[in-house]
Amino acid sequence: MSTSQGDHPAEASVRSGIVVGVDGSDQSVCALLWAAQEAERRRSPLYVVTAYTVPVFAASSMDAGYATVDDSVIREGARAVLDEAVAHLSGRGLEVIPRIETGDAAGVLLDLSAEADLVVVGSRGRGGFVGRLLGSVSSALPAHAKSPTVIVPLSCAPRFGQPQLVGRSKGEPGPPASGIERVVVVGVDGSEQARRASLAAAEEAVSRGIPLRVICSIPPFNGSLAWVPAPLDREALHADITVQLEAGRNWLQSHFPGLEITVEQLDGPPAEVLINASRTAELLVVGTRGRGGFTGMLMGSTSQGVLHHAKGPVMVVPDSEDPRLLDRSSFGPMIPPVG
């Protein structure tokens, strides 16, 4: 493992690579291990980043003004967190670049996402990276990052041979590596954001040499299905979505001819379907938002439930221009735009 020590300002860009945020929690250790595994697979540099702010408080004297504390103690604490994180990577053939940043953690990671290939963080869990480091803006990173973001829950620890991490936090362990199905799963709902997520998921599946499973959830028939022509029974709805899913599969296949792609419809609330899929999938992929299904509530109540309760890594794909989206309509029907 090669390690480059340095304290770089948040404004400094990173060259192409993976950025992982750490704060010393078990959750961030789990994210670190996933990011290291991914960096090895991609042969990419790994930026291990921690961020801190210097508290400012009003002076208690009669004199106007503010007082700040000496940041040396806080910085030494951050350095200890970073050194401990790097120690977890001992013996790996990685280029590891530790960074201490000053400033709001979410802002730091958002800035770094502009040049990164991927940003990785732990899930909120019981006070992990997102809870302690990102705090009240925990949704800012996946919602606004320029690169894909992967949220790794603590329950993933058995996948890396670290079940004790889950035990220390009294969480629910996920299956060990031997119980993980070699498949990338993407949730779709007919939106353009979901199609972007499908393309990213296909790229992930190809790079791993594993199949892609495209899942569409059919939630209980209520107002969330306002796009469905009425009257329409459940059987007709399934038939209609089957046609659209097959058209989408053919479109994806045209861009990834060697990839094994399956499509599936599942009944149930989108969050529950996604969480169940995350238990054994190697990777779950979603978009930033959509029309009310998988990605429709992302950064809303459904997505927060998925990101906080998923049992496996979840990749959130940001909006971006992609010329491959332009030929989707030529492969068959799509859910019509809303409004």
Buried (B, 14 or more C-beta within 10 A) or exposed (E): EEBEEEEBEBEEEBEEBBBBBBBBBBBBBBBBBBBBBBBBEBEBBBBBBBBBEEEEEEEEEEEEEEEEEEBEEBBEEBBEBBEEBBEBBEEBEBBBBBBBBBBBBBBBBBBBBEBBBBBBBBBBBEEBBBBBBBEEBBBBBBBBBBBBBBBBBBBBBBBBEBBEBBEEBEBEBBBEEEEBBEBBBBBBBBBBBBBBBBBBBBBBBBEBEBBBBBBBBBBEEEEBBEBBEEEEEEEEBEEBBEEBBBBBBBBBBEBBEEBEBEBEBBEEBBBBBBBBBBBBBBBBBBBBBBBBBBBBBBBEEBBBBBBBBBBBBBBBBBEEEEEBBEEBEEBBEBBEEEE
